[in-house]
Amino acid sequence: MTLMAEPTDAANIRPPFQKSVRTSLMSVAKPESVRAVAMTAPGATEMRTYPYPTVDHDSAILKVDMSGICGTDRHIFKGEASELRGKSIFPYVGGHEVIGTIVEIGDNAAKVMDYDKQPLQVGDRVAIAVEVNCGHCFYCRKHYNNTTCLNQIQAYGLHPNADTLPYLRGGFAEYIFIRPGTHLFKVPDEMSTDVAVFVEEMAVAYHSLARAAGPFAPVNEGFGPGNSVAVLGNGPLGILHGIMASIHGAGLRIATDLSDLRLEKAKNLYADVTINAAKVSTDERIEQVKDMTEGVGPDLVIESAGEPEAFIEALRMVRKGGTVIEVGNWVDLGKPVALDVMRHISSKNLHIHSVFHCGTDWRPVLNILHQQSDRYDFPSLITHRFGLDELVDKFGTVTNFDECCKIEVIPHKS
């Protein structure tokens, strides 16, 4: 499918393009069109061709080097999420875990787009902060995390959908348009792309453990070195949480999941004990974990399975006075669960946090990935690397937990 630009709409999206930009940038002629994989309905994908975008003073274009498929993409593929901010998500060019190389950049963008305010230039490899926010609402002014903005302009790989200019907002495409107001983060030259691509998910884990470690009055009850942790759900996000807990000096580290493949990866990367949740009941799992933790339960339980029932399991499993991090349920699955507030929360004096990432986390996380890449084999999480043509036919692989852990999309894969 080929889409042509619509001049009458362009003015509503961004100001008229100007020719004075820091460019070019490309060792070969610019392509006239860009290929991208679009999801047109749950379970339906197609290759589309979009016009190559134009850069002005305040924008940029990246060649997409690698983009991860996230659990959110899986939910959208399965039809478990069809709207964002009240509008249809389809057609959907996903990919919000993006590492790309700058091929064009406007002169103003080169000065201000880097989060650390370092000058950017063509050839720089960068990570993209997902959200572009208004900067003026209550939450932006109070510096809450990126997802709370009341007037969010854009989330790369999520919204607006791919029927609106400039179309190319997701990483499942050969090139991605970087609009004004975006924060970019330079990737260290010596860091491989298949390590750097984990920065978005690792930022969530960083934020989770930072919240879990915070002191609580009247005594310091935060998670700290030597404390036990259980991670429920060990896809890439869960395993990265286990790694981050290890970096924080965790004691006993327990991993549960339905997939032997994922549990094996958890064991190789951080877990002391693994439990296949498909083979024992919830009650049995909780008792097993309590038996390992002096009969009381872990100090910290991280729910990363993305199922509402797993949150109740976390509340039941954690020790009294412990901490629960809810990070898996990012999509409303329409599965209400029964919560006994007194029994599950109040009587246990729990600390409970929900977590999204924050843009300010990305720079320290890139540093952590750089420092820890010799200790932890981050690329071992990757089970599949798809080019765009493969992605059209194999997107559904993301729903098979027995076959895949992390899928990376490489748009220029030869």
NUZAMI-455614 format. One line per 4 residues: for each residue x, y, z negated of C-alpha. Coordinates in Angstrom, 3 decimals. Layout:
N
X/Y/Z; ...
***
This chain:
414
0.000/0.000/0.000; 1.393/3.423/0.972; 0.403/6.627/-0.780; 1.056/10.067/0.625
1.460/13.203/-1.441; -1.584/15.416/-1.845; -0.479/19.070/-1.675; -3.702/20.391/-3.163
-3.099/18.394/-6.332; 0.609/19.048/-6.636; 0.154/22.556/-7.984; -1.924/21.172/-10.804
0.871/18.844/-11.831; 3.972/20.994/-11.624; 5.031/24.378/-10.202; 5.983/24.789/-6.547
9.329/23.209/-5.802; 12.383/25.398/-5.396; 15.405/24.576/-3.349; 18.138/25.800/-5.705
18.952/22.659/-7.634; 22.061/20.879/-8.761; 22.127/18.145/-6.183; 22.872/15.884/-4.085
23.749/13.595/-5.550; 23.120/10.633/-3.332; 25.949/9.057/-1.369; 23.422/8.050/1.265
20.421/9.808/2.731; 17.449/10.130/0.420; 14.826/7.481/1.034; 11.548/8.714/2.435
9.633/6.301/0.243; 10.009/4.387/-3.004; 8.787/0.880/-3.754; 7.022/0.192/-7.039
5.050/-2.681/-8.514; 1.594/-1.543/-9.575; -0.965/-3.400/-11.640; -4.360/-2.619/-10.131
-6.478/-4.625/-12.583; -5.813/-7.177/-15.321; -3.688/-9.936/-13.823; -3.491/-8.239/-10.399
-0.211/-6.789/-9.117; 0.843/-5.447/-5.741; 3.806/-3.758/-4.119; 3.142/-0.093/-3.399
5.070/2.521/-1.491; 5.121/6.070/-2.836; 6.664/9.234/-1.369; 10.121/10.031/-2.692
9.620/12.927/-5.134; 11.126/16.396/-4.909; 13.226/17.955/-7.658; 12.918/21.543/-8.883
15.041/23.481/-11.409; 13.619/21.644/-14.421; 13.241/18.049/-13.282; 15.370/15.078/-12.262
15.250/11.741/-10.454; 16.808/8.542/-11.741; 17.666/5.403/-9.871; 16.228/2.708/-12.136
18.964/0.286/-13.175; 16.895/-1.878/-15.528; 13.517/-1.737/-17.237; 12.120/-4.124/-19.818
8.674/-5.694/-19.864; 7.165/-4.959/-23.265; 4.416/-6.587/-25.300; 2.209/-3.639/-24.355
2.661/-4.524/-20.678; 1.637/-8.084/-21.538; -1.553/-6.871/-23.245; -2.416/-4.736/-20.217
-1.784/-7.660/-17.849; -4.114/-9.838/-19.938; -6.855/-7.182/-19.893; -6.560/-6.452/-23.611
-5.929/-2.751/-22.960; -7.523/-0.856/-20.090; -7.586/2.777/-21.271; -5.128/5.246/-22.732
-6.257/8.588/-24.109; -9.742/7.992/-22.737; -8.701/7.399/-19.115; -8.244/4.236/-17.087
-4.716/2.887/-17.202; -5.083/1.383/-13.715; -3.403/1.552/-11.283; -0.471/1.101/-13.575
3.251/1.297/-12.790; 4.649/0.118/-16.092; 8.117/0.140/-17.545; 8.856/2.401/-20.515
12.121/0.721/-21.592; 14.221/2.333/-18.876; 17.923/2.748/-18.228; 18.661/4.723/-15.080
21.339/6.698/-13.275; 20.798/10.355/-12.392; 20.734/10.856/-8.627; 19.259/14.370/-8.608
18.884/16.961/-11.334; 17.804/20.591/-11.409; 20.193/23.217/-12.742; 18.030/24.022/-15.769
17.360/20.356/-16.501; 21.097/19.661/-16.448; 21.507/22.120/-19.327; 18.579/21.191/-21.573
17.323/17.659/-20.881; 19.974/15.835/-22.898; 18.694/15.379/-26.462; 22.109/16.296/-27.871
22.271/19.328/-25.578; 25.276/18.016/-23.694; 25.435/18.888/-19.987; 24.062/16.254/-17.647
25.242/15.525/-14.140; 24.659/13.217/-11.253; 26.005/9.746/-11.998; 25.251/9.860/-15.722
23.547/6.718/-17.003; 20.747/7.604/-19.399; 17.921/6.242/-21.501; 14.529/7.956/-21.367
12.582/8.890/-24.491; 9.109/7.566/-23.729; 6.865/10.436/-24.781; 6.687/13.984/-23.456
4.826/16.007/-26.054; 3.327/19.483/-26.249; 5.676/20.801/-28.945; 2.980/23.092/-30.355
0.341/21.020/-32.166; 0.292/20.328/-35.919; 2.212/17.061/-35.602; 4.856/18.396/-33.228
5.437/21.414/-35.483; 5.766/19.160/-38.518; 8.215/16.883/-36.652; 6.192/13.709/-37.088
7.009/10.847/-34.754; 6.434/11.123/-31.038; 3.209/9.128/-30.902; 1.207/11.513/-33.089
1.135/14.511/-30.703; -2.436/15.708/-30.187; -1.802/16.900/-26.631; 0.679/14.368/-25.295
1.506/15.242/-21.702; 2.920/11.929/-20.575; 4.279/8.589/-21.762; 6.623/7.002/-19.246
5.331/3.686/-18.000; 1.984/4.211/-19.749; 0.045/7.343/-18.762; -1.131/9.148/-16.654
-1.864/6.366/-14.184; -0.181/5.905/-10.820; -2.922/7.634/-8.818; -1.765/11.068/-9.979
1.231/13.034/-8.748; 4.156/12.594/-8.936; 3.227/8.883/-9.164; 6.624/7.509/-10.199
6.483/7.554/-13.994; 7.353/3.937/-14.764; 10.463/1.810/-14.584; 8.977/-0.906/-12.376
10.048/1.171/-9.390; 13.223/1.914/-7.473; 13.276/5.525/-8.676; 11.569/7.417/-11.473
10.661/11.116/-11.603; 11.775/12.868/-14.804; 9.464/15.743/-15.596; 10.347/18.887/-17.579
10.292/18.438/-21.340; 11.739/14.921/-21.230; 14.557/13.939/-23.565; 17.380/11.917/-22.036
20.166/10.149/-23.913; 23.534/9.438/-22.333; 24.587/5.805/-22.474; 28.255/5.266/-23.405
30.314/4.386/-20.338; 31.610/1.194/-21.927; 28.133/-0.093/-22.891; 26.594/-2.594/-20.494
23.119/-1.853/-19.178; 21.770/-5.143/-20.527; 22.676/-3.943/-24.033; 21.545/-0.335/-23.587
18.125/-1.447/-22.324; 17.222/-2.548/-25.867; 17.435/1.008/-27.248; 13.660/1.623/-27.211
12.747/-1.538/-29.118; 15.747/-1.222/-31.423; 14.592/2.331/-32.226; 11.354/0.843/-33.548
13.339/-1.561/-35.734; 15.578/1.281/-36.907; 12.548/3.333/-37.919; 10.950/0.327/-39.646
13.962/-0.461/-41.814; 14.498/3.211/-42.612; 10.948/3.392/-43.963; 11.295/0.106/-45.831
14.524/1.298/-47.456; 13.079/4.580/-48.700; 12.948/5.013/-52.483; 9.558/5.030/-54.190
8.766/6.757/-57.496; 9.031/6.085/-60.365; 11.778/3.569/-59.572; 13.799/2.794/-56.490
11.892/-0.139/-55.022; 12.971/0.215/-51.413; 14.423/-2.613/-49.356; 18.169/-2.911/-49.799
21.229/-5.161/-49.526; 20.625/-8.676/-50.770; 16.838/-8.458/-50.499; 14.909/-11.199/-48.726
12.964/-10.605/-45.521; 10.482/-12.612/-43.460; 9.740/-11.666/-39.856; 6.381/-12.946/-38.582
6.549/-13.116/-34.789; 9.970/-13.411/-33.167; 9.672/-12.021/-29.718; 12.328/-9.451/-28.797
10.870/-6.822/-31.144; 10.725/-9.211/-34.093; 14.252/-10.499/-33.510; 15.588/-6.952/-33.275
13.928/-6.253/-36.624; 15.694/-9.294/-38.045; 19.005/-8.035/-36.681; 18.398/-4.567/-38.120
17.568/-6.086/-41.511; 20.847/-8.013/-41.287; 22.728/-4.790/-40.545; 21.104/-3.389/-43.709
22.596/-6.300/-45.650; 19.528/-8.526/-46.003; 19.813/-11.640/-48.120; 17.633/-14.608/-47.147
16.200/-14.081/-43.654; 13.169/-16.106/-42.571; 11.661/-16.223/-39.068; 8.247/-17.592/-38.079
6.846/-17.968/-34.577; 4.777/-20.283/-32.376; 7.595/-20.809/-29.855; 10.599/-23.070/-30.368
12.480/-21.102/-27.702; 12.053/-17.847/-29.596; 12.828/-19.446/-32.945; 16.070/-20.815/-31.507
17.044/-17.321/-30.402; 16.133/-15.959/-33.848; 18.306/-18.637/-35.450; 21.233/-17.806/-33.180
20.996/-14.078/-33.856; 19.944/-13.644/-37.483; 17.636/-16.178/-39.164; 18.725/-18.455/-42.011
15.418/-20.360/-41.895; 12.891/-20.800/-39.080; 9.302/-22.034/-39.335; 7.184/-23.015/-36.336
3.777/-21.557/-37.173; 2.103/-23.913/-34.688; 3.075/-26.921/-36.782; 1.996/-25.840/-40.268
-1.077/-24.031/-41.585; -0.981/-20.468/-42.856; -1.304/-21.671/-46.454; 1.550/-24.126/-45.967
3.780/-21.432/-44.441; 3.160/-19.080/-47.321; 3.940/-21.785/-49.864; 7.117/-22.766/-48.012
8.321/-19.174/-48.003; 7.471/-18.663/-51.671; 9.367/-21.837/-52.553; 12.446/-20.273/-50.926
12.046/-17.009/-52.872; 11.788/-18.093/-56.517; 8.054/-18.661/-56.143; 7.182/-14.991/-55.566
7.565/-14.240/-51.839; 9.984/-12.078/-49.834; 10.894/-8.516/-50.782; 10.002/-7.405/-47.255
7.651/-8.921/-44.678; 7.625/-7.549/-41.129; 4.533/-8.325/-39.033; 5.657/-8.400/-35.412
3.361/-11.085/-34.004; 0.775/-8.617/-32.722; -2.207/-10.533/-34.083; -4.453/-9.001/-36.784
-4.486/-12.289/-38.726; -0.709/-12.052/-39.072; -1.080/-8.798/-41.012; -3.242/-10.575/-43.585
-0.633/-13.338/-43.743; 2.057/-10.722/-44.404; 0.026/-9.233/-47.266; -0.438/-12.673/-48.786
3.196/-13.692/-48.331; 5.052/-10.650/-49.691; 5.954/-10.522/-53.378; 4.216/-8.183/-55.801
5.726/-4.729/-55.519; 7.172/-5.660/-52.141; 6.965/-3.966/-48.769; 5.014/-4.838/-45.619
5.855/-3.292/-42.257; 3.101/-3.538/-39.614; 4.705/-3.152/-36.210; 3.068/-5.788/-33.993
-0.500/-4.549/-33.544; -0.156/-1.768/-30.978; -3.289/-2.689/-29.014; -6.853/-3.048/-30.286
-7.583/-6.687/-29.521; -11.138/-6.461/-30.827; -10.372/-9.014/-33.528; -11.498/-7.622/-36.894
-10.159/-9.446/-39.930; -11.436/-9.737/-43.481; -9.292/-7.733/-45.873; -9.740/-8.110/-49.620
-8.260/-4.785/-50.687; -8.060/-5.645/-54.364; -6.543/-9.113/-53.892; -4.323/-8.375/-50.913
-3.106/-4.863/-51.763; -4.089/-3.195/-55.021; -3.350/-6.087/-57.378; 0.067/-6.557/-55.755
1.163/-2.894/-55.961; 2.412/-3.045/-52.371; 4.169/-0.553/-50.156; 2.694/-0.720/-46.641
3.974/1.097/-43.568; 2.885/1.207/-39.962; 5.635/2.074/-37.533; 6.140/3.511/-34.101
9.499/4.840/-33.010; 10.628/8.450/-33.044; 12.743/10.167/-30.405; 15.240/11.283/-33.019
16.083/7.610/-33.606; 17.524/6.970/-30.158; 20.969/8.541/-30.590; 21.848/6.625/-33.792
20.404/3.460/-32.252; 22.630/3.768/-29.184; 25.534/4.098/-31.615; 24.397/0.981/-33.490
24.045/-1.026/-30.275; 27.522/0.102/-29.294; 29.031/-0.812/-32.665; 27.207/-4.116/-33.085
27.331/-5.550/-29.553; 30.391/-7.668/-30.384; 28.605/-9.129/-33.405; 25.167/-9.649/-31.859
24.634/-11.021/-28.360; 21.740/-8.748/-27.400; 21.632/-9.877/-23.739; 20.995/-13.449/-24.922
17.398/-12.345/-25.558; 16.935/-11.968/-21.802; 15.497/-15.099/-20.216; 14.442/-13.634/-16.857
15.728/-10.898/-14.558; 13.235/-10.079/-11.801; 13.618/-7.918/-8.741; 10.510/-6.057/-7.597
9.480/-8.717/-5.089; 9.762/-11.403/-7.766; 7.845/-9.258/-10.242; 4.788/-9.073/-7.986
4.432/-12.852/-8.104; 5.833/-13.592/-11.555; 4.531/-10.833/-13.835; 2.387/-13.430/-15.599
5.525/-15.134/-16.915; 5.383/-12.609/-19.756; 2.346/-14.421/-21.187; 4.216/-17.734/-21.566
6.084/-17.596/-24.875; 7.423/-21.120/-24.427; 9.207/-20.038/-21.259; 10.294/-16.462/-21.833
11.651/-14.162/-24.473; 12.681/-10.905/-22.794; 12.051/-10.145/-19.126; 14.048/-7.363/-17.507
13.143/-5.789/-14.185; 16.044/-4.859/-11.894; 14.470/-2.867/-9.035; 17.610/-2.849/-6.871
18.414/-6.514/-7.447; 19.984/-7.929/-4.315
***
